[in-house]
Structure formats: C-alpha cells, structure tokens
Amino acid sequence: MPAPRVFGAYGVTMVLGLFGATGLVQKCAPPAVNPPLAVSVECTDLVNAARAAAGVSPVTIHGGLNAVAEGHSNDQAQRKKMSHTGSNGSNAGQRITAQGYSWRTYGENVAAGQGDCPTVVTAWMNSAGHRANILNPAVTEIGVGAVTSTDGVIYWTMDLAAQR
C-alpha cells in the first residue's frame, strides 16, 4: 500500500489506491491543497507590485488570514461553487473573526478556474471591485488560499485586512 500523502495546513491525509495497483478499492481523495505558503508569497508579491505602482504601501502575509483563505478555498472546492458565502452561511468577516483576527477593515476576493497566481491576480486587477480591495490603502495584511477540486478547478480566496 502506498504511503499516505499530507496536503496543506489542515493535515488532510488521503490514501491513494488501497490494495496497490489492483484498483479493486479506491478512496475518493479530498481536493488537493496547493502549497499554501508558496501560493501566498507569489500572489502577495504580485499584489505588492500592483500596490507599489499605484503608490500604496505593501501588505504583509498573516498566517491567520492565510488559514482563513485556504479554509474558504477548500470549502468552495469541496462544493465546486465559487462564493463569498461559506457552506455554513458565514461571510468573510465572520471567518476572519473566528480565526481570532480582530479586524477594523477587510476585503475578500474569490475566483475559480485560473491556473496560477499571475492569472488570478490579473483577473482581479481587471475587475473594479476586486482591484479596489487589492489597492485599498487601509488594509495592511493578506492571506491567500488556492485549492484544486476533484474536477481540477482551482478555487482561490484572497483575504485582505487590517487589525484594530
């Protein structure tokens, strides 16, 4: 039997191909979580380049916001539905607060189907509302999550906020 593989910050373990190559029994794998820190760093670099070009101070990565963004991307991927509303009815502010982040302002960008950070950040920058979130001078911290659903679609979440 192959060794289990662990994906993402949640420690989700999936067993691939029980009973080896016979294929008699296979577990359905949960969505693969893209490497959370690498995605966050790459997307944040692109966001900060856009902010610099607009004369706005850079944002810094916040681990709690990363966890919120990754969790919401995972929720979207499992439902195969892009939405700002979580499966439990939560909105971004509620999810951020539940993580223990005391915010004074926040914004959230979601997307589905873009294959990498440059593509999703470009899509967000080409959308007035998403662009406003990215260039908001009041936000100081960021978290980014990207999770691939079982059908191969990547679900993205970017949470931007400032603490009280």
C-alpha angles and dihedrals in degrees: 000000000000119000115263116257122220121215131193133340094305095069091232106178119204127185114216120208107354109210092031121255095343090091092210093133129016129175118226106251120228116238113290113248113222113231098286102207095043091051092046093049094047095046092043091053089054092046091050091050089054091046091050091050088053093046094250125138117254125259124230128222114258117198093215092052089048089055091049093049094046091047092051092046089052090050091050092047093050090051092038087225129119110219143137087226117083123225087258092054094258125147126213094266091053092048092048092048091048088057088060096253111141102210132189093187137004143172132194132206122192130183141165134208103023111128102214146005097271091053097047095044090049090051091050092047089053091056116077097218095044091045090052090054092050094047096040104129091204094068118083105171137050142194126188131193132184123182127177115221123220089264092056099255115136115223115205132200127181118186118191121185149148124223124237 
